[in-house]
Amino acid sequence: MSAIWGIIDLEDNPVKRQVVEQMSLPYESCKIDRTEQLKDGSVYMACGLQYFTPEAYNEKMPLYDETHNRFIVADVVLDNREEICSLLGIENGSNLPDGYILNRYHHLYGSDGLDKLAGAFAFVVYDASTRKIELVIDAVGNRCLYYCIIGSSLYFSTLIEPLKSILKDVTVNERWLADFLAMESMYMFSDLESTPVEGIFRVAPAQRVIFSEKGIEKETYWKPLERIDIVKGDTDEAYCAGFRKVFSEAVSCVIRDKSKVGILLSGGLDSTAVASLAAGVVGEEGGIMHAYTSVPEEDYIPPEGTKRVTDEGDIAFQTVQTLGHSDATRINMPGVNPWDEHKRIMNYLEMPYKSYYNVLWLHDAMEQALTKDIRIILTGAYGNSSISFTNLPMFFSDMLRRGKWVSFIKEMNLFHRSMGISRKLILRDTLKTNLKKKEPYIGDRLEGSFMYEEFYKRQDTESRLGAMYATMDTAALDYQSFRQMLWHPRSFRQIGEMETKRSLATGVLMRDPTKDKRVIEYCMSLPLEVFASEGIERRLINVYMADVIPSHVIKIAGGGQQGADFLHRMTKVWPRIKEEWIRIYERYSQQPYVDTAKAIKDLEAIDIGHCNNFKLMRHMYYLTTLEYIHEFIGEL
């Protein structure tokens, strides 16, 4: 796994040394173990290697195949190495680097073979004979790759900054900006390819971009819904066996070094499911799984009536004690607040962001992991959309639409007994959903935001976000539509973009088996009742993994809450932060995007003792955006 960057000119103009130096400079601040470069006239490729796997020490990237006049540079960790080696006729590929295997495979199968690859990768191939450049990202967007085109030259990079440095005029992408600010949620991207910088694009998850003398072409190579149907009629035992097999493989294949591995462990089902399998893998050779758990500051007191577990440290500690071959580290970052750290985080993310608390503790966990020479850290972050998916309104709505009234009443009674859900409430809401036509949203999306209305309208933001949210609303209640959302590249893009930047900043790679391409495909094939039925929600974990996951986690009611002390940390320094925020708003009062007078009025009315987290986060991402435009784009 690595960072890659380079330049290819299709008119054979030589690559200038000054441009090479410009593009390479930003990578000097990354935690890269070795840098290799290849320069051949109009072609320049570079690879900043990071030793995340034992095989990476032998990696040779970039590569030039003189026989076929073909250049390749790859940022790659293959998860199904054995399968790919078998297709290549390689009997013992255990020590071969992933880039070597990928190069041979792609040369043999080309674009037709991309769908079979599993892992985290981004690569660029230039066929000098056909004068075609190909840029590819893995199916679920674990890695990111940016590019821009200037004349006959294509520039590509894992980071945005190298491309920004070679643009003559750097301007903010106003459409991206409008959507980012208008989405009143943790979503950062409304589309798959735009970036904050005008003229710089990202290769979308599962996308193949081809640049030639004819121009640019794009295609999506992984379209699982076109070939994966719901498998009906199997026994529950068969579904369970299939799930256990594919999920176990997804966990084991990312653990190359069984002597040590890290994991971000909460008190919830998803990360515990990953940890339960991972502990067995590292234990095979006497290794250790190092768990990192976010906990509140010691002086934090949960609000009265809080039902969720706000300190998951004891649960995680009990988990590692039960599993064995593991240890636990509590991360509470005393005296640290998300605002004071935002500049450091924004520097390596290269863009404004929204998840202020989680970004902070994840970064700290990865830095601590590196001190123990841990280069891979596991997560279960995507689990709510795959292995532990449950949507009870969808479940009841689906039965009603299929006319299964007996099953509907039976399940309603079972969930009433197991979870205490009102039967009247289930019946009323299900009938309301299915009998009353949902009207399109006609409210004011600007009501809570600080955007200028003229800017919002000029960018036609409502049409894009309205369509996006309408699709999401439909998917929330219809299983067939949800299957489309399950693999939606928008979510993949956001996760992968952040994880790629963190790996370069910390030297540690995050891997999430719950987002494994094969796991997602298997979940897509399951009927809805496998995910929730018999009065049991999150069935794939609660039932299919019941003999693997420690019982104390399955019994937890209400779930855990990471970052529960976000408001507590901000309150400690609120007078200073509030004053600083007002100064920033006043400094940028003349720009055309944010109504700073409205923002200041909202800020001055905040009662910090009775404020919700998102209200503060909204101010933070508006302020961060203003700083980003000024400091990174050079405007304002």
N, C-alpha and C positions, 0 to 999 in steps of 0.2 A: 504494500500500500504506500502511496506516495503522492506528491504534488507533481503536476505536469504543466509545462508551458512551452510555447513555441510560435514559430512563424513559418508559413509556406506561401511562396509567391508563384502563381501559375504562369506568369510571363517571364520566369527565370531571372527576375531582378535579384541581385545578390542581397542577402540580409546584412544590414549595417551593424557594425560592432556596437555602436552607441545604443541602438534599439535593443540589442541583446542584453546589454548592461542595465538598461532601464527596466526591462521585464524581469530580470533576475534579482534586482535589488530588494523588492518587497519580501522575498522568500528568506532573506538573511535573518529576519526576526522569528522565523518558524523553527520548531524543534525538529530539524531534519538531520538524519544520521549520515547521509552521503548524497552528494549531488553528481550526476553524470550528464554530459552534454554531447550533442552531435550536431556539427555544422558542415553543410555540404552545399555551397553556393546559395541557391535560393531556398534551402531548407534548413531550419534550425529547430531542434527539439531538445528539451531538457527534462530531467526527472529528479526530483528531490525525494530520495528513498527514506522511508521510515521502517525500522525493523520490527514490525508488529508480529511477524511469524518467523519461525526458525528458517524457513526457506528463503526469506527476503534477503538474508545475508549474501546469497548467491545470485541475486537478481542482477541482470544486466539490461538496463534501459537507459536511453532509447536503443532500438535495433535497426540495422539496415541489412536487408536481404539483397545482396548484389545479383543473385541469380534471377530474381523476379522483380528487381528494381523497385523495392517496396520498403517504406519506412514505417515504423510503429513506435509509439511511446504510450505506456499504460500505467494507470493507477489502479491496481487490482489485487483483490483477495478473492480467490475462487472457493466457493463452499462445496461444490460437487466435483472436486478434483478427480476422484477415482472414476466417476462416470465419464468425464471428459477424456481422461487418459485411456480408458477402455475403448472409446470411440476412435482414438488416435492409434490404437494398437500398442500403446506403451504399457508394458507389463509391470514395471516397477518405477513409478514416478514419485515416490515418497519424498525424494530430496530435490526434485525439480522445482525451480521458482515458478510462481503463478504466471508471471509475464511470459515466460518461455512457453508454457502450456497454452495460454491464451493466443499467442502469436501463431503457433502451429495449428490450433483449432480454427482460428478465424481465416487463416490462409486456405485451409482445406474446405471449410463449409461456408465461409463468407456470411452474408446477412441472413441466409436461410438457417443458420445454426444459432443465431443469437437467442432465440426463445428457450434453448436448452440450458443456457448458462445461468447459474445461481451464485450469488455472492454480491460483493461490493466492488464496482469498477467503473472507470471512465477511461476511454482510450481514443487515440487518434491514429488513423492509418492514412498514409499517402501513397497511392499507386502512381509512381512517376511515369509509367508507360501509358496509362489511360488518363493521367492528369486529373485524378479524382481524389478529393480529401473526404474522409469519413470520420465523423465524431459520434461516439456512442456512449450512452449511460446505461447502467444496470436497470433491470425491470422495475425495481421499487425505489429507485433514486437514492441509494445509500451514499453515493458520491455526487459531487457537482462539477460541472465544467462550463466555463463561460467562453464566449467567442465574440469577435467583431470582425467586420470585413471592411477594408479600406482599399479601394481600387481592385487590383488583382491579388492582393495579399489577404490571407486569413490568419488572424492572431487568435490563439487559444490559451487558456490559463485556468488553473484550479481556483485562483484568487481573482477578484475583480481589479485590484489595484494595478497589476502589471498592464492590463488593457487600458485602464484609465490614463496611465502615464504616457501612452503613445497617441491618444486622441488629441487632435488639434484644439477642438472646442468641447469642453466637458460641461454638459448641462444636465439638470435633473430631469428625469422622466416623469412628467406631470401626471400622466395617466396612472403610473404605478403609485405615485405619491397620493393621489386622490383616493384610490382604492384602499391603500394601506390605512389611511386615516379614517376613512368612512366605515370600515368594518369594525363594528363595536363588539369585538371578540378577540380571542388570541390568534385569529387568522392573520397572517402577514401577506399572503399572496392570493390574488383572485384569478391569476392565470398561471401558465406553466413556464413561460419563457422570458418575460420582461424582467428587468432589474431596475434599481434606482437610477442608473445612469443611462441616458439616452444613447442608443446605438450599441449598447452591450447587451448580449442575450445569453440565456442559459439553455443548455441542452436539457430538454424535459426528460423525466423518468421514462424509461423504455423507448426512448427516441433515437433514431438514427438520422443524422444530418449529413447531407452530401453536398459538397461545394465543388463545382467544376467550372469550365469555361462557359458552360450553358447557364450558369447561375446556381441557385440553391434549391435543394429538394429536401423534404422532410417526410419521415414515415414512422409510425408506431409499430414496433415489432412484437410486442406482447399484448395480446387482446384476449384475455382468458375467457371472457363471457361468450366469445364466439365459438368456443370449443368445449367449455365445461358446463354440463347440465347438472341439475340437482339429481343426485342418486337417491331414488325412492325405493322403498321395499326391503332394504337391508335390515338385519336385526340390529338391535342396539349394541350387541357384542361386536358385530362387524364394524360399525361406525367407531366404536371405542378402540378397537385394535388398529384400524387405519389411522386414527388420530394419534394414538400413542406412538406408532411407528414413525410418522412423518415429523412429529414435534420432537421426538427424541433425537432423530437424525439432525434436525435443525439446530439443536443445542450442541450436540457432540462435534459437528463439523466445524464450528467456529472456535473450538478449543484446540489449537494446534500444540501449544506448549502446556502439557498437563501437569507441569510442576507448580504452576501458579496461574490464577486468573482472577480478575476482579468482577464484582457485580454491584449494581446500584439496587439495594434491597430495601423495599418498603415493608409494611405489614400486610400488604394486599396479596391477592391471589396470583396476579400475573408474574411479578418478579419472583415470588416464592416458587411458582411452578418452574420457572427457568432455573432458579437456585437449586431446587430439589434434584433436577436432572444433572445440572453442572457439577454438583458436589460428588455425585457418583462417578462422573467422568474423571475428575481430577484425583479422586480417591483411588482409582485403578492403579495409579503409579505413585501413590503416597504424596500427592500434591496437596496444595492448600487453595481454597477459595476464599478470597478476601472480600468481605461485604462492607459496603459503605451506605450508611443510612442518615438521611437528613432529620435532625431533631431541633426543637426550639431552644432558644437561650434558656439558661437555668432559671431566670427570674420571670419567665412567661407564665401567666395564669390564664387558662382557657376561659372564654366567656361562659357565664352561667347558662346551663341548658344545652351545651354543646354535646351532640350525640356521636360525632365522629372522633376517632382516636387522633389526638393532636401530637402525641409523642409516640412514634412507632419504634423507638430505640429498643425498648424491652422486648417487643414482639420479634424484631429482627434478631436480637441476641438469642432469644429462645429458639428461633428457627435454626441458626447456625449451630447451636448446641445440640439440637435434635439431629440435624443432618450429619454432623461430624465433618472432618477434613476442612474445617472452615474457621475463620475468625471474624470479628465484627468491629467496625469503627464508627463511632457516632460523630457526625459533623454538625456542630452547632454555631460555628463562626461567631464567637462572642464579640460584641461591639461593632459588628459589620452590618451595614444597611445597603439595600440594593441600589439606591440612588448614587451614593458615593463611589460605587464601583462601575457605574454605567459606562464611563468613558473607556475604561480598560476593556470591557466586554465589547463595546461597539467597535473599537479599533480592530479587533480580530474577526468579528462577524462581518465587518465592512458594510453595515447597514443598520438602520434603526431596528429595534426589536420590541417585543411585548411581554414575554414571560420573564419578568425581571428577577423574581426570586429563584425559580428553578434553574435558570441559566447560571446564577451565581453559585449555588451549592454543587451543581454538576461539575462546574469548572474546578472547584476546590477539591472535590472527590478525585477527579482525574489527576490533579497535581499531586495529591497524596499518594495515589496509586503508583505514579512514576517513581517516587522515592523508594518504592519496594521493587522496582524493575518490573512492574506489571504493565504490559503493553496492550492488553485486551481487557475491556470492561463490558460486561453484559448488562442488558436492560430488559424490561418487559413492557416498554412504554406503549407499544401498539396493541397490546393485548385486548383492550376494550373493544377494538374493532375486529378482532380475530378470535383468539382462543377463549376469551371470556365474554364475548358479545352476548348481550341480552337486551331486548326491548319488549317489555310486557305489553304496552299498547299495540305494538305491531303484532305480537303473538295472538292477542285476543281478536284484533281486527282481521287477521288472516283467517282465523277459524270462522268468523262471522261471514266473511266474503265467500267462503267455500261452502256455506250452509251447514256447517258442523255444529249444530246447536247442542247436541248431547255432550260432545267434547267440550264445548264452550262452558256449559254449566258445570261439568265435572271439574275442569281446570280452575274455574272461578272459585269453587269451593275449596279446592286444594291450596290455592295461593292465599285464600282467606285464612285457612288454618295455619299454613306454614309461615306467612309473613304478616298476617293481621290486616291485609288490605281489604277495605270495605267492598263487599259484593255489589252494593248499590252504586258505588263510585265506578267500579269496573264496567258494569252494565251501562250506566249513564254515559260515561265518556266514550265507550266503544260505539254505542248507537249514535251519539252526537257526531263522532268522527266520520261514520260511514253514511249517515242519512242526510247530514247537512253539508251542502257544497261549500268548500272552503273558499272564501273570497280572497282575491289577491291583496297583498299588503298595500294599503294606501296611506299609511302614516307618514310621519316626517322623520326620515333617517337622520336628519341634521339636528334633531331636537337635543340630543345629548352631546353632540360633537361640537368642536370649536372651528370647524371649517367655514370659510366664506361660502355663502350660497352660490355666488357667481362662479367661483372656481369649481365647485361640485357640479354645477350644471354644464359648465363649459367642457368638462371632461366626460360628460354623458355617463357619470358614475352610476346613476340610478338604474339604467337599463342593464348594466353588467351585474351589479350586486343583486338587483331584483330577480334576475334570471337565476343567479347562483343560489340564492336563498330559497327560491321556489322549488328548485330541484332538490335541495336538502330537505325541505318540508315534506315533499312527496316521498322521499326515501325513508324518512323517519317512520312512516306508517305502512309502507308497502315493501314486502320482502324482495320482490324482483327488482325494484328500483334500488333497494339498499345494496343488493349484490353489486350493482354498478358503482355505488359510493364506496364499497368496501375496498376497492383497489384504486380509488380515484387518485390520480397522480398529484393533485394539488396538495393533499396531506403528505404524500411521499416527498414532494419537493421541499416542503417546509422542514420536515424532520432531517432529511439528508443534507440540506444546506447548512443547518446549524451543526450537525455532527461532523461534517467535513472540516469546517472551520475550527471546531474544538480539537480535532485530532492534530491539526497543524500547529495549534497554539500550545497544546499540552504534551504532545508526543504519545498520546494514548488513544486507541481506537475504540469507539463504541459499537457494539454489535447487538442487535435485537432479534432473537430467534422468533418472536411473535410476529415479526414483519418479514420473515423469510418468505420468498416467492412461493415455495412449495407448500408452506403452511397456509398461506392465503388461498392458494388454489384448492387445497383440500377443504378449507372452511366454506368456500364458494359452492362446493358440491353437496353440502349437507342440507337436509330439509330443516325448516325453521324449528320444529319441535325438538330437534337435537340440542338446540341452544337453550331452550326453556320449555319445561313441561313437568307434569307430575308434582306441581307445587315447588319446583326447584328452578331457580334462575342460575345463569352462568354454569350450565350443566357440563360443558366440556371439561371444566376444571373441577367443579364440585362433585361430579360423579365419576368421570373418566380418569381423574387424577387423584381420587380420594385415598388410594393406598400409597401414594407417593408424597403428597404434600402433608406436612405436619398438621395434625388435627387442630391445634390451637389457632391456626390461621383460618381454616375453614369455618370455625365457630364464631369468628369475629362478626359482630353485627354493626351495620352503619358504615364500615370501612374506615380507612385512615385518611389523614389530611396532611399532605406535605406542604411546607411553607406556611403553617398555621400562624406563625408569629410574624408574618410580613408587616401587619399594621403595628404590632408591638415594637418592632425595630424602627419603623418610621416615626412613631410617636416620640421616642426618646430624643430625637433630634429635630422634631417638627418645626419649631420656631426658626431655626437656621435654614432648613430646607425650604420652607415656605418663602422666606425672604429671598433666597437664591432663585427660586422659580419665578418670582415676580420680576426680578432683575432680568432674567433671560427673556421673559415675555416682552418686557419693555425694550430690550435691546433689539429685538427683531419685530417691532411693531409695524414696520413699513412694508413687510413682504406681503404678497397677494394670496397666500394660502391659508393662513391661520388667523382667525379673529382673536387677537391677543387681548383685546379689551373684554370680550366675553369670557375668555379663559381666566383672566385675572379676577373678574367678578365672581366666577364660580369658585375659584381658589380661595378667595377671601371669605366665602360663606361656609367653607368646610369646617365642621365640628369634628376634629380628629378623634375624639373619643367615641363617636358614633358614625364612623365613615366606613363604607365598604371598600374592599381591596381594589375593585376594578376602577372606582372613581379616582383613586390615586394613580393607578397604572395608566389610565387614560391621559392624565396630565404628563406622566413620565414619557409616554411614547410621543406625545406632541412636542414636548420640550426636546427630547432626543432627536426628533426629526428636524427641528429647526437648527440644532447644533450640527447635525449631519450635513444638511444642505450648505451650511456656511463653511464648515471645516473640511469636508471630504469632497464636496462638489465644487466649492469655491464661489458659490452665489451668496446672495443676501449681504 
